[in-house]
Amino acid sequence: MATKNMHYSCNQLDRFCMDAFQKFGFTKEEARIISDVLLLSDLYGIESHGMQRLVRYHKGIEKGWIDVHAKPEVVFETPVSAVIDAHKGMGQIVSYKAMNIAIQKAKASGMAIVTVRNSNHYGIAGYYAKMACDQGLVGMAMTNSEAIMVPTNARMSMIGSNPIALAVPAEPYPFFFDASTTVVTRGKLEIYNKLQKPLPEGWALDKDGKPSTDAKEVLSNIVAKNGGGIMPVGGNTETLGSHKGYGFGMMCELFCSIFSQGTTSSHVNVGSVSGTCHGFMAIDPKVFGDPQAIKEHFSSYLQELRDAPKADGKDRIYTHGEKEIEAYAFRIKNGIDVNINTIVEMSDMAKFLGMDAESYLGKVDVLGIESSYQ
């Protein structure tokens, strides 16, 4: 009987990704960017956006959503802003370029916003926020996506998971926040579907707008646009704050699809067009005073939060980013567990690309597993 997970070192997964993306036609430099984004997700423990996403990229290439040879183009620019047309390129590649532009403009002018249209899924938003933070800046990144969020009082998905990420320099480690504006991402539903587990209550809605725990049905309805989807942060009632998650999703949409004059979530992944849009922001703390003093002030407050009185039965208060730092250190040393269904997808993809799957992934026991790779 097959196990639920297989275990790999970071280097093994990196080698697979690098070779696979180059087989698809990306340059070595482009493959490096894409692989780094995916691996950081798995190293941080964000399983929904790591190796689990590989099959999505192949399907995107086959459907014509992703143009492997696309070259991002700056179509509008000021000293503090830019709009980039990705021309259907890979999300990670244009996003890496966009955040680097935002960083350089912020260093010159204090702050900058860069928005992107006609792109594709770009991995975890936090990767790009971290790019700015690693250079001493405040970084923000967000993206729209295929509509999966059901607005408050609706029964049809109209907004994407629309994550917002923020990374800020601090000691002993940066503040790092990366979260969807839906209760969970679509990737989480895909994982539950692979595990054939019922969804937790309060995550999803069926086609009639009623709560559902059936991952397969909810995912099918999202694809077919039959109604239903994932709840906003706050659930599906105003009493619990559903309107707040709905509003956060709209705020993200503004910085992504509206400012770029691109595709709103309600029209992403329709026909032969993905149309995903992104937004990036970089702020140099020096525009508010001494960057080191600001960093020390923020670090002091973060420590106060960690030292706050604990609730009964709790022995630790986390600040955002601590869990990712610890997960990264553990997985770099001990390796990464990958769901067996994802490994089957990777094996099928390797065969499609003419790669020797076993030399990368070892012998995969597929007994009783139905691959979702099509």
C-alpha positions as CSV (number, residue, x, y, z in Angstrom):
1,M,0.0,0.0,0.0
2,A,1.4,3.4,-0.9
3,T,2.4,5.9,1.8
4,K,0.8,9.3,2.0
5,N,4.2,11.1,1.6
6,M,7.6,10.6,0.1
7,H,10.7,12.3,1.5
8,Y,13.2,14.3,-0.5
9,S,16.1,16.7,0.1
10,C,15.8,20.2,-1.1
11,N,18.6,19.6,-3.6
12,Q,16.6,16.6,-5.1
13,L,13.5,18.7,-5.7
14,D,15.6,21.6,-6.9
15,R,17.3,19.4,-9.6
16,F,13.9,18.1,-10.7
17,C,12.4,21.6,-11.0
18,M,15.4,23.1,-12.8
19,D,15.6,20.3,-15.4
20,A,11.8,20.2,-15.9
21,F,11.4,23.9,-16.5
22,Q,14.3,24.0,-18.9
23,K,12.7,21.1,-20.7
24,F,9.6,23.2,-21.1
25,G,11.7,25.8,-22.8
26,F,12.6,28.3,-20.1
27,T,16.2,29.5,-19.9
28,K,18.4,28.4,-17.0
29,E,18.1,31.8,-15.4
30,E,14.3,31.7,-15.7
31,A,14.1,28.2,-14.4
32,R,16.2,29.3,-11.4
33,I,13.7,32.0,-10.5
34,I,10.6,29.7,-10.8
35,S,12.3,26.9,-8.9
36,D,13.4,29.2,-6.1
37,V,9.8,30.5,-5.6
38,L,8.4,27.0,-5.5
39,L,11.1,25.6,-3.1
40,L,10.8,28.5,-0.7
41,S,7.1,27.7,-0.4
42,D,7.8,24.0,0.5
43,L,10.6,25.0,2.8
44,Y,8.3,27.4,4.6
45,G,5.8,24.7,5.0
46,I,3.3,26.1,2.5
47,E,2.5,22.9,0.8
48,S,-0.3,24.3,-1.3
49,H,2.1,26.4,-3.4
50,G,5.2,24.3,-3.7
51,M,5.7,21.0,-5.7
52,Q,1.9,20.7,-5.6
53,R,1.7,23.5,-8.1
54,L,3.8,21.9,-10.9
55,V,1.0,20.2,-12.7
56,R,-0.9,23.5,-12.8
57,Y,2.0,25.1,-14.8
58,H,2.1,22.3,-17.3
59,K,-1.6,22.6,-17.8
60,G,-1.3,26.4,-18.2
61,I,1.4,25.9,-20.9
62,E,-0.8,23.3,-22.7
63,K,-3.9,25.5,-22.6
64,G,-2.0,28.5,-24.0
65,W,-2.3,30.6,-20.8
66,I,1.5,30.5,-20.4
67,D,3.8,31.6,-23.2
68,V,7.2,30.1,-22.3
69,H,9.0,32.6,-24.6
70,A,7.1,35.8,-23.5
71,K,9.1,38.9,-22.6
72,P,7.6,41.3,-20.0
73,E,7.3,44.9,-21.3
74,V,7.1,48.1,-19.2
75,V,4.2,50.0,-20.9
76,F,3.9,52.9,-18.5
77,E,6.4,54.4,-16.1
78,T,7.0,57.3,-13.7
79,P,9.8,57.8,-11.1
80,V,7.6,56.0,-8.5
81,S,5.5,53.6,-10.5
82,A,5.4,51.3,-13.5
83,V,2.9,49.1,-15.3
84,I,4.2,45.9,-16.9
85,D,2.5,43.7,-19.5
86,A,3.6,40.1,-19.0
87,H,2.3,39.1,-22.4
88,K,1.1,35.8,-21.0
89,G,4.5,35.0,-19.5
90,M,5.2,32.9,-16.4
91,G,4.1,34.7,-13.2
92,Q,7.4,34.2,-11.3
93,I,9.5,35.7,-14.1
94,V,7.6,38.9,-14.5
95,S,7.1,39.3,-10.8
96,Y,10.8,39.0,-10.1
97,K,11.4,41.7,-12.6
98,A,8.5,43.9,-11.3
99,M,9.7,43.8,-7.7
100,N,13.3,44.5,-8.7
101,I,12.0,47.6,-10.5
102,A,10.0,48.6,-7.4
103,I,13.1,48.2,-5.2
104,Q,15.3,50.3,-7.5
105,K,12.7,53.1,-7.7
106,A,12.2,53.0,-3.9
107,K,15.9,53.4,-3.3
108,A,15.9,56.4,-5.6
109,S,12.6,58.0,-4.7
110,G,11.7,56.6,-1.3
111,M,8.8,54.4,-2.4
112,A,7.3,52.8,-5.5
113,I,4.4,50.7,-6.8
114,V,4.6,48.4,-9.8
115,T,1.6,46.7,-11.2
116,V,1.4,43.8,-13.7
117,R,-1.2,42.6,-16.2
118,N,-1.6,39.6,-18.5
119,S,0.4,37.3,-16.3
120,N,-0.1,33.9,-14.6
121,H,0.1,32.3,-11.2
122,Y,3.2,33.6,-9.4
123,G,3.6,31.3,-6.4
124,I,3.7,32.7,-2.9
125,A,3.3,36.4,-2.6
126,G,5.7,36.4,0.3
127,Y,8.7,35.6,-1.9
128,Y,8.5,39.0,-3.6
129,A,7.8,40.9,-0.4
130,K,10.9,39.2,1.1
131,M,13.0,40.4,-1.9
132,A,12.5,44.0,-0.7
133,C,12.9,43.2,2.9
134,D,16.2,41.4,2.3
135,Q,17.5,44.8,1.0
136,G,16.3,46.7,4.1
137,L,13.1,47.9,2.6
138,V,9.4,47.3,3.4
139,G,8.0,45.0,0.8
140,M,4.4,44.3,-0.2
141,A,3.1,41.9,-2.9
142,M,-0.3,40.8,-3.9
143,T,-2.1,39.1,-6.8
144,N,-5.5,38.4,-8.0
145,S,-6.5,34.9,-9.3
146,E,-9.2,32.9,-10.8
147,A,-12.5,33.7,-9.0
148,I,-12.8,31.4,-6.0
149,M,-14.1,33.8,-3.3
150,V,-17.9,34.1,-2.8
151,P,-18.7,37.7,-1.8
152,T,-20.8,38.2,1.3
153,N,-24.5,37.2,0.6
154,A,-23.6,35.8,-2.9
155,R,-23.5,32.2,-4.2
156,M,-21.1,32.7,-7.1
157,S,-17.3,33.1,-6.9
158,M,-16.4,36.6,-8.1
159,I,-13.0,37.4,-6.5
160,G,-9.8,35.4,-6.3
161,S,-8.0,34.2,-3.2
162,N,-6.2,37.6,-3.6
163,P,-3.3,37.2,-1.1
164,I,-1.5,40.1,0.5
165,A,2.1,39.8,1.7
166,L,4.1,42.2,3.8
167,A,7.7,41.8,4.9
168,V,9.5,44.3,7.2
169,P,13.1,44.3,8.5
170,A,13.3,43.5,12.2
171,E,15.5,41.6,14.7
172,P,16.1,38.7,15.5
173,Y,14.1,38.0,12.3
174,P,11.9,39.9,9.9
175,F,8.2,40.4,10.2
176,F,6.7,38.2,7.4
177,F,3.0,38.1,6.7
178,D,1.5,36.3,3.7
179,A,-2.1,35.3,3.7
180,S,-5.0,34.9,1.3
181,T,-8.1,37.1,1.7
182,T,-10.2,33.9,1.5
183,V,-10.3,31.6,4.5
184,V,-7.9,29.2,2.7
185,T,-6.4,29.0,-0.8
186,R,-7.6,26.8,-3.6
187,G,-4.4,24.8,-3.1
188,K,-5.6,23.8,0.4
189,L,-8.8,22.4,-1.1
190,E,-6.7,20.5,-3.7
191,I,-4.6,18.9,-0.9
192,Y,-7.8,17.8,1.0
193,N,-9.1,16.4,-2.3
194,K,-5.9,14.4,-2.8
195,L,-6.1,13.1,0.8
196,Q,-9.9,12.3,0.3
197,K,-10.6,14.2,3.5
198,P,-13.7,16.3,4.3
199,L,-13.0,20.0,4.4
200,P,-13.2,21.7,7.9
201,E,-16.5,23.5,8.5
202,G,-16.4,27.2,7.6
203,W,-14.2,26.9,4.5
204,A,-16.4,26.5,1.5
205,L,-19.8,26.8,-0.1
206,D,-21.7,24.7,-2.6
207,K,-23.4,25.9,-5.8
208,D,-26.4,27.1,-3.8
209,G,-24.3,29.2,-1.4
210,K,-24.6,26.7,1.5
211,P,-21.7,25.5,3.6
212,S,-20.0,22.4,2.1
213,T,-17.2,20.0,3.2
214,D,-16.9,18.2,-0.1
215,A,-13.5,19.3,-1.6
216,K,-14.1,17.5,-4.9
217,E,-17.5,19.1,-5.5
218,V,-16.4,22.6,-4.5
219,L,-13.4,22.4,-6.8
220,S,-15.5,21.1,-9.7
221,N,-18.0,23.9,-9.3
222,I,-15.2,26.5,-9.3
223,V,-13.8,25.1,-12.6
224,A,-17.3,24.8,-14.2
225,K,-18.3,28.2,-12.7
226,N,-21.5,26.6,-11.4
227,G,-21.6,28.6,-8.2
228,G,-20.1,28.2,-4.8
229,G,-16.4,28.4,-3.8
230,I,-14.4,29.5,-0.8
231,M,-15.5,31.9,1.9
232,P,-13.8,35.2,2.5
233,V,-11.8,35.7,5.7
234,G,-14.5,36.0,8.3
235,G,-16.7,33.2,6.8
236,N,-20.0,33.7,5.0
237,T,-21.9,36.0,7.4
238,E,-21.4,39.6,8.4
239,T,-21.8,38.6,12.0
240,L,-18.4,36.9,11.9
241,G,-16.8,39.6,9.6
242,S,-17.3,38.1,6.1
243,H,-17.5,41.6,4.7
244,K,-14.0,42.3,5.9
245,G,-12.4,39.5,4.0
246,Y,-14.5,40.5,1.0
247,G,-13.2,44.1,1.3
248,F,-9.5,42.9,1.7
249,G,-10.0,40.9,-1.5
250,M,-11.3,44.1,-3.3
251,M,-8.3,46.1,-2.0
252,C,-6.0,43.6,-3.5
253,E,-7.9,43.7,-6.8
254,L,-7.4,47.5,-6.9
255,F,-3.6,47.3,-6.7
256,C,-3.5,44.4,-9.2
257,S,-6.1,44.4,-12.0
258,I,-7.6,47.9,-11.7
259,F,-4.4,50.1,-11.7
260,S,-2.9,47.9,-14.4
261,Q,-6.1,48.0,-16.4
262,G,-5.9,44.2,-16.6
263,T,-8.2,41.3,-16.0
264,T,-10.4,41.2,-12.9
265,S,-10.6,37.9,-11.0
266,S,-14.1,37.3,-12.5
267,H,-12.5,36.9,-15.9
268,V,-9.2,35.3,-15.0
269,N,-8.6,31.8,-16.6
270,V,-11.4,32.1,-19.1
271,G,-10.9,30.5,-22.5
272,S,-7.3,30.8,-23.7
273,V,-6.4,33.7,-21.4
274,S,-5.2,33.6,-17.8
275,G,-4.9,37.3,-17.4
276,T,-3.7,37.2,-13.8
277,C,-2.6,40.6,-12.4
278,H,-0.1,41.4,-9.6
279,G,0.9,44.4,-7.5
280,F,4.2,45.2,-5.8
281,M,5.3,47.9,-3.4
282,A,8.6,48.8,-1.9
283,I,9.2,51.5,0.7
284,D,12.5,52.8,2.0
285,P,12.2,53.5,5.8
286,K,14.5,56.4,5.4
287,V,11.5,58.5,4.2
288,F,10.3,58.4,7.8
289,G,13.6,59.0,9.6
290,D,16.5,56.9,10.7
291,P,16.0,53.3,9.3
292,Q,17.9,51.7,12.1
293,A,15.9,53.5,14.8
294,I,12.6,52.4,13.0
295,K,13.9,48.8,12.9
296,E,14.8,48.8,16.6
297,H,11.4,50.4,17.5
298,F,9.5,47.7,15.5
299,S,11.7,44.9,16.9
300,S,11.0,46.1,20.5
301,Y,7.3,45.9,19.9
302,L,7.5,42.5,18.3
303,Q,9.3,41.3,21.4
304,E,6.6,42.8,23.6
305,L,4.0,40.7,21.6
306,R,6.0,37.5,22.2
307,D,6.3,38.3,25.9
308,A,2.6,39.1,26.4
309,P,0.6,37.0,28.9
310,K,-0.2,33.6,27.5
311,A,-3.7,32.1,27.3
312,D,-4.4,29.1,29.4
313,G,-2.7,26.0,27.9
314,K,-0.5,28.1,25.6
315,D,3.2,28.5,26.1
316,R,4.2,30.6,23.1
317,I,3.0,33.7,21.2
318,Y,4.3,33.8,17.6
319,T,4.9,36.9,15.6
320,H,4.4,36.6,11.8
321,G,7.4,34.9,10.2
322,E,8.7,32.9,13.1
323,K,7.0,29.6,12.0
324,E,8.4,30.0,8.5
325,I,11.9,30.7,9.7
326,E,11.8,27.5,11.9
327,A,10.2,25.4,9.2
328,Y,12.9,26.5,6.7
329,A,15.7,25.6,9.1
330,F,14.2,22.2,9.8
331,R,13.5,21.3,6.1
332,I,16.9,22.5,4.9
333,K,18.4,20.1,7.4
334,N,16.0,17.2,7.3
335,G,14.3,17.4,3.9
336,I,10.8,17.9,2.6
337,D,7.7,15.5,2.7
338,V,5.7,15.6,-0.6
339,N,2.3,14.1,-0.9
340,I,2.3,10.8,-2.9
341,N,-0.4,12.1,-5.3
342,T,1.8,15.1,-6.1
343,I,4.8,12.8,-6.7
344,V,2.7,10.8,-9.1
345,E,1.9,14.0,-10.9
346,M,5.6,14.9,-11.0
347,S,6.4,11.4,-12.3
348,D,3.9,11.7,-15.1
349,M,5.2,15.2,-16.0
350,A,8.7,13.9,-16.1
351,K,7.7,11.1,-18.5
352,F,5.9,13.7,-20.7
353,L,9.1,15.8,-20.8
354,G,11.3,12.8,-21.6
355,M,13.0,12.8,-18.2
356,D,13.9,9.6,-16.3
357,A,11.4,10.1,-13.4
358,E,12.9,7.4,-11.3
359,S,16.4,9.0,-11.3
360,Y,14.8,12.1,-9.8
361,L,12.0,10.7,-7.6
362,G,13.0,7.2,-6.9
363,K,10.6,4.3,-7.3
364,V,7.0,5.5,-6.8
365,D,4.4,3.1,-5.5
366,V,1.3,4.1,-7.4
367,L,-0.9,1.2,-6.2
368,G,-4.4,2.5,-5.7
369,I,-3.6,6.1,-6.7
370,E,-5.4,7.8,-9.5
371,S,-3.2,10.5,-11.0
372,S,-4.9,13.9,-11.6
373,Y,-2.3,14.6,-14.2
374,Q,-4.1,15.1,-17.5
